[in-house]
Amino acid sequence: MQVEKLSVLIVDDEVIARRVLRQELECLQHVSVVGEADNGETALRQIASLKPDLVLLDIQMPAMSGFEVLGHLTGGFMPVVIMVTAFDQHALQAFEAGAVDYLLKPVSQPRLQQSVERAARLRRHPQAVAEDIAHLQRMTPGGSDARLQKIVGKAGDEFFLLNPEEILAFQASGDTVWILTAKQRYLATQNLKTLEDRLGSTFFRRIHRNALVNVDQIRKMSILTSQRWLITLSNGLEFVVSKRQAHRVRDVLQW
């Protein structure tokens, strides 16, 4: 049985660093280096065109850092990303504790093989890859507490990283939760309670047991009864606020 090779893109602004990684990767079975990039813009183009399974991404590059490259990965095809750096900084422990990997230069052969094997396992689970990218984006130095982690949504067979600001609402139908944006809707990868907990300190409010809305997208509120409201969002979508959650609407009116 022929084993499918793991395609790899190397991104590093230093020629020698790319050469060393390529040589080390070529010593591994079932790995194929499909390209190299010496800057962020080239990396993004090659990710889009080559669709590598794995990207070895240097953090410190001129013009566009590795983290900035990650910030431009928003959806559709999602590669597994392993960050590479010569500096042992504060993000190291966070990455090592998570599913996404982090390599410290000079990269040893056993450590590289371990990371490649992890990437090979992870690529079979595209949802996990998308969640890892979202986590990695949130870990941008200086922004881990200030930046809200992106929300992963599924459309067809593809996963997308959505900025919370572009989401109008989350709507549950049984066990299914839909993410509603101005352009289309996506299938959420988490239940409504988990999403509410993640977004609890932001501009989202639960207005019904089946709905969580972005209050910044509310364009009109109409009184139905003394304790029931009809909310109209910026795209014309309407939600009835339950009696139990009516106080949340009153809080909005006070802003």
N, C-alpha and C positions, 0 to 999 in steps of 0.2 A: 504494500500500500504506500503510495507516494504522499509524503507529508507536505502540505502547503507551506511555502516559505513566508516568513514575516518580513514585509517590506519596511525599510527604515530610511528616514530622511535625517541627515545630520545638519544642524544649524549652529554655526559658530563663526565669528568674524576672524578667527586666527587660522591660517592655513595649516600650520603644524598640528593644532588641536584636532582639526577635521581629519587630517591624514592619520593621526594616531588612532582616533576612534574608528575610522574605516578599517584600518589594519586589524584592530582588535575584533571588530564585528565580523570580518571575513574569516576569522578563525572559528566562528561559531557555526554549528550546523543549523540548517533551516532558517537562515537569515540572508536577506538580500538588500544591499544598500542601493536604493533607487535614485538617490540624488543628494546634493549638498547645497547649502545656501550660506552666504557670508553676511547676510543682513536680514532684518525683519521683513521688509517688503518682498524680497525674493522668496523668503520662507513661506509667506502667505500665498504667493502665487503657486509655488510648488506643492503646497498642501492641497490647494484647490485642483491642480492639474494631475498630480501624481497619485493623490489619495493614499499616502503611506499608512501602514498599520501603526507605525510607531514613529514619533519625532523625538530626537534627542536635541533638546533646546537649551542653548547657552543662555544664562541669565543676563550677564553683563556684556552688552553690545552697544556700539555707538548708534546714534539716531533713534533706534527703536530697541528697547530691551526685550528680553525674553518674556517678561510679564506683560509688556505692551503688545507683543505678538499674541499672547493668550487672550488679551482683551478684545482682539479682532476676530476671535473664533466664536461665532454666534450660533451656528447650527448647520443642519444638513449632514455633511460628512464630518465625523469627529474621530481624529486619530488618538491613540494613547500618547500622552506626553510625559516624558521624563526630563526633569530639569537638571542641567549640568552647570557647575560653577567651580571656580578655584578657591572660593571663599566660604568658610564655615560660618554662616551668619545665623541670625535668630530664627529664620524659617526652617532650618534643618530639622529640628525636632518635630515640628508640626508636620512636615512632609513624611518623615520616617514613621510617624504614628498613624498616618492615613494610608489610603489605598494607592495614591499617586506616589511615584518614586522620585528620588533625589540623588544625584551622583556627584561626588566630590572629586575634583581633579587632584592628582592624576588618578584616573579610574583603573582599578585593578581588574584583571580578567575575570576572577570569580564573582566580583561585585557586579560587573557588567552582565555576566551570564545570568545572575540572579534577577536582575532588572528586566532583561529580555524575556526570561521565562515568565515573569509576572505579567509583562505586557502581552505575551502570547495568550495567557489565560484570560486576561481582561478583555481582549479584543472580541472575544466570543459573546460579550455582554455589553452591547452598545449603550444601554441605559446607564450602566455603571461607569462607562467611559465619560458620558456626558456629565454625570454627577461629579466625577473627579475633576473635569475641566472647570466646572462651576466652583468647586472648592478651591482649586488652584488659583483662579482669578481673584477670589476673595482674599487669598493670602498675600496679595501684593504688599510689599513692605510699606508700612505706614498707614495701611488702609484696612487691616484685618478687623478692626473694631468699627471703623466708620463706614465701610462699604457693605452694603447688603448683598448677600450671596444671590447669584442669579437663580431663577426658577427654571427647572428642566421641564420641557413640554414635548410631547410626541405628536408628529403628524405623519401618518402612513408608517413607513419603516424608518423614518429619520427622527433624530432628536435635536431640539433647538434650545439654546440658552437665552432666556428672556429676562430683560431688565424689569424689575418690579414696576417701575414707572409706566411701562407701556401696557401693563395688564389692567384691564378694566374691572374684571371680576373673576371669581372662581365660583362655579356652579356645580353642585353635586346632583347626580341622578342615580339613586341607588348606591352602588359601590363605585360608580364612575364619577370622576371629577374632571370638569372641563375648565380650561383656562381660556378666557375670552379676551381677545385684543381687538383693536379697531380693524385689523386686516383679516384675521381668521381665528379659529379656535383650535386649541391643542388639548391633547389628553394629558392630564397631570400624572406624575409618577408617585405622588404622595396623596394621602387622604386629607380631607378638609381640616380636621383637627390638627394634624401635623403642620399644615400650611399656616393655620391660624397662629399656632405657637411660634413659628418662625417669623411671622410678620406682625406679631402682636404689638410691637413698639413702633410700628410704622404707620403709614396712612391707610392701612386696610382695616375694615371693621366688619364684624359678623353682624348681618342684619336679618338673617333667617337661619334656621338650622341647615339649610341647603345652599346658603349663599354667603360669600365674603366679597365685599366690594371695595374698590379704591375710591375713597371719599373725594379725592382731588378730581375724579372724573364725574362726580355728580353734577348735573346741570339743572335739575328741577326736582322739587319735592312737593307733592300734593297730598293734602290731608284727606284720607278716606273716612276715618272716624277719629274719635278723640285719642285713640291709641294705635291707630294704624295709618301708615304712610305709603305712598307710591313714589318710588325713586326712579328718576329717568337719568340714565347715564349719557355721556357725550355722544355715543353712537346711536342713541334712541332706544337702547335696551331698557326695559322696565323691570323693576323688582318690587314686590310688596314686602314691607318691613313687618316682621311678626310682632305681636304684642309684647312678647318677652324681650325683644331687642329694641323696643321703641326708644328707650333711654339713650341708646347709642346715636340715634338720629338727632335727638335733642342736643346731645353733646356737639354734634357737627354744626348745628344751627348757631351754637354759641361761638364758633371760631370766626 
